[in-house]
Amino acid sequence: MDAASPLRLYVGTYTFENAIGIYRFHFDPAAGSLADAGPALESANPSFLALHPNGQYLYAVNEQGEPGGGVSALGIDPQSGALSLINEQPSHGTLPCHLSIDATGRWLFVANYGSGSLAVYPIQDGGSLGEASDVIQHEGHGPDQGRQEGPHAHAIYVTPDNRYVLACDLGIDKVMIYRLDREQGKLLPHGEAVLQPGAGPRHLDFHPNGKYVYVINELDSTLAVFAYDAEAGRLSALQTLSTLPEDYTGPKSAAEIMVHPSGRFIYASNRGQSNSIAIFAVEETSGKLALVGHVSSQGQNPRHFTIDPSGKYLLAANQDSDSIVTFALDLGTGHLSELSSTEIPWPVCLKFA
């Protein structure tokens, strides 16, 4: 497939009202446009998606509360891109909201927001998920009694060298660090990075050079910069910045963060009245950030966004206005310019394949 060939884009949703599951589109990298690629796969609240390294399987959390959530393994038809259910497993917690896969494709990790727990699953031949090999329960709380009455694991990531696993917990203001036992599929407690009280760490991303980690904090709408020591598996705080415009006074609710493939820019989404994408420039020698500006997400509640493999486009999922907005990305300045908008009910997560 050449660089101009359409790319597949899968969209996880909340299955409220008229949304039914995981939608799929063709993305034209020449025009920056989306086209419907066929019927959606019915699934209950498949809010977040992860692609297997071999590109043959897609995995989704099924974000449900009591009695518990689930995680689904899906096969991808190599010709059409259509999805089919392989199997499901319980998430061993409530409201699973994020998942990821290690570099070898052997292990899948799930973060359960409601219960503040993590689970690990073996990925078997044919892409199916085995029974959980490990379940970790976080403990503690934060100062925000409405949102931090207990632990709320919000995201889980494997480090670039596949040695450690980082879990953002919004409820306890920590990024928990685990050493990955790659033979047994176990998470071994290793350390933690503590955020400001009431920050609410939500998601993170690694710089392409592997030396820096950027954490977006939902509750106080800040972005925390850490140096990452890959040998020691340790995060050291470098900087904290607001993701909001200086004159903003409305409710705070930051959501997604992504490092541009070039490593030159960081993007962060703000929900609430801001409904914006913040753009930061990365200082090459220190990893620290400088604000470039803000761009409207052209919708309500930009819960998630992604950047296409070429780095030329950013696609924002505006959950509460039922749209995916495509922006052209200036590779020199990092600025975004709206190109088009595509209707889709309750979009939550965008995943290129």
N, C-alpha and C positions, 0 to 999 in steps of 0.2 A: 504494500500500500504506500503510494507516494505521499509527499507532504501536503498535496492539495486535495487528497481524497477525504471524504467526509469521515468525521470521528463519531463514535457512539457516545451519547451522554445519557446516563441513567439518573432519574430523579426520585428520591425518597420523599414521601409525603406523610402528613397526618390524615388519616382516613375519616375526616369529618365531612358532613354534608355530601358533596358530589365527588370527593376524591376516593379512589378505590385501591391505590397501592403504589407500585413502582412504575413510573412512566419512562419511555425511552424516546430519544430524539436523535436525528443526524445533525451534526454540527459542521457547517461548511467553513473551513479555516481561511478560504479566500475571501468570502463575503462577510464572515462573522455572523452567520444566520443559522437559526434552528428550524428543522422541519420534523414533523411527527414521523416516527419510525414504526408505528404499529400499536396494537392494543397493549394496555397496561397489564401488569401481573397483579392479580388481587392478593392483597396481604394486609394484615392489621397493623396500622401505624408503623410502617417501615421507615422510621424517621432518619436513620443514618445508615450509610452504605460503606462497604469496603471491598475492594477488588483484589482477588488472589494474584500473586506475582506472575502466575502463568497466563493470566487473562482469561481463563476458562470458567471461572466461578465468581459469583458475586454473593456477598453476605450482607444481611440486614438485621438490625435489631428490631424487635416488635415491641414498641414502647407502650407498655400497659402496666397498670398498677396492680392492686390485689386481684387474684391471688398471686400474680407474678407475671413478669414479661418473658419474652423468648428471643431466640436468635435463629434466623433462617438461612440455610445454604441453598443457593440457586445455581443452576447450570445455565451457561450462555451458549446459545446456538451459534456455531462459528460462522455460518452464512448470514443469517438474518439478525442475529443479536437478540432474538427472543429469549425470554427467561422461563425456566421451569423449576419447580420446587424439587429439591433433592431430599432434604429432611429438616427437621426442627429440633431444637433443644431448649429446655427452660433456661432462663438467664440467671437463675439462682439469686433473684432480687426483684425489686420493683422499679418500673420506669427505666429500663435500659435505654441509654441515649447516645452511646458512642461505641465503636469497635474498631479494631485494627488487627493486622496480621504481621507476623515476623517475616524477615527477609527470606527465610528458607521455605515459607509457605506451609510450615508444619503446625503452627500454633495460632489460634485466634483468641483475642482478648476483648472482654466486654466490661464496660463501666455501667453500673446500675445507679442512676441518680436518686431514686426514691429511697432505697435502702442503704446507700453509701457502701456498696460492695463491688468487688471485682470478681470475674470468673475467667478461667482459661480452658480452652477446648482443643483437643487434637483434631487436625484436619486429615481425614483419612483418604484412601484411594478413591477416586471418583468425586472428590470434593465434599463428601458428607462430613458432618460433625459428630465426633464421638462424645461420650459423656464427659462432663467437666473433670479436668485433671487437678484443678485447684480452685478454691473460693476463698477470697480474702474479705474480711469485714473491717472497714475503717471505724474509728471511734473518735468522739469529741464533738465540739460545737464551736460556733463563732459568736460575735457580739450582736449580729442582726437576728433578733428573735423570730422574725417572720420568715427568714430564708435560711438561717444557720442554726436551727434548733438541734440539728444532728448532722452527721456526715452526709455529703451529697457528691459522690464520685461523678464527675461530669465528662471526663475524657481519659483515654488511655493510649499511650504511644510507645513504640519500640525505638530505642536509640539507633542511629545510623549504623553502628557497628554490631547491632543485634545482641548486645550483652546485657543491656538494662531496659527496664520498662518504667516509664514515668506516668503517673496518674494524677490529674488535676482534681482536687476535691474542693468544691465551692463551699461546702458547709464548715470546713475546718481551716480554711485559708492556708492550705499546704499543697505542694506538689510532692507526692510520695514517690520515692525512688526504690525500685526493686531490682535485684539481680535475677536474671532469667536463667533458670535451669533448663537448658534446651533439650536435655534428654528426657526429663520427667514432666516437663510442662508445669513447673512450679515457680511461684514468685517469692523470692527470698528477701525479707526486709533488709534494706541497705542504707537508707538515709532519707532526708527530706529537705525541701526548700520551703521556708516560711515566708508567706506574703504579709502585707500590712493587714492588721485586724479589720475585718469587714470588706476586704477586697473581693473575695469570691472568685478564685481562679477557675476558668471555664475551659479554654482550649490553649494549645501551644503549637509552635512550629520551630523546626531547626533551620538554622542558616545552612546553605549548601556546603560551606566549609566545615561544618560540624563543630565549630568552636563556640557558637552562641545559640541560646534558646530564648524564644520570645513568648511570653505568657500574657494572654488577654484576661483581664479580671472583669467579670460581669457586673458585680454589685457597685463598684466605685468607678467603672468605666476608665480603667487605667491599663497601660501596657508595661509589663515588667521585663527588663532585659537581664539575662544571666549569661555569665561565661560558663561554658561547659567543659569540665575536665573529663575526657573520655576514658582515660586510664583509671582514674579514681572513681568515676561515676558520681561526680559532685557538681552541683550548681552553686555559683557565687554571684550574688546580686551586683549589678552594675548601674542600673538606671531605672527610674519609673516616670512615665509620662501620662498625661491625660489623652484619651482618644477623642475628646469632644472639642468643639470650637470654644474659644476663650470666653465668649459672651453667652454661652448656653446655660440655662437655668432650669431646664425641665428634668424629668425623671431619667435616671441612668440605667442603662441595660446594654452593655457591650456584648457582642456575640462571637464573631469569627475572626481569626487571624491567619494570614498566609504570607510567607516570604516569596517574593518573586523568584523564578528560577535563576535569574542572573545574580541574585543575592544583593542587588542594589536598592531594592525597595521593600517596604513592609506595608501590607494593607490590613485594615481592621474595620469591622462593621459596628455601627451604633444603631440601636433600636430606639424605642420611645419616640419622643417628638423630633429627635434629631434625624433618624432614618438616613444615615449617611455612611459613606466609606471614607475613612481617614487614610491618608497617604503619608508615609514617612520615608526619608532617605536614610540609608545605612552608611555610617562612617566605616570605611574599609578596615582601618587598622585597629579600631576599638570595638566595633560591633554596636556602638551606641547610635541613637536615632535622633533625627531632626525632623520636625513637622514640615511637610510640603504643603498640605492643604486638605480640604474636605470636598467631597462631591456627593450630591443627593443620590440615594439609591433608586430614585424614581419609583418608589413604592413604599409600602408599609411593612415594618418588621423584617429588615434584611438579616434573616437568621443565619444564613450560610452563603458563601460565595466560593468560586473556584477560578483558577487561571488555566487557560488551555495550554497544552504541551509546548506550543511555540512561544508562549509568553506574550502574545500580542493582544489577547482578549481577556477580560474579566467578566464573569457571568454571576449575577447576584440573584439569589432566591428571596423574593419579597413574600414572605409567608402569608401575611394578612391582606395583601392586595392581589393574590393569585397570579403572580407574574414572575418570569425570569427576564431580567434586563441584561442585555449584552452591551459592554463598553469596549471601545477601542482603547488600547493601552499604549501610551507614548513611551517607547523604550529608552528615550533620552531623559525625559523629565519625570516619568512615572504617572503623569496626569491621565485622567480617564475622560472619555467622550462617549456619550450615549449613542448607540447605533440602532438598537431595535428592542422590542418587548414582545414576549411570547406568553400567552395565557396558559396557566396550568393551576389546578386547585391545590391550595395548601402546600406549596413546595417547601421542603426542609433541607434537603441535602443534594448536592450535585456531584456526580462522579463520572469523569471521563474514562473510557475504556478503549 
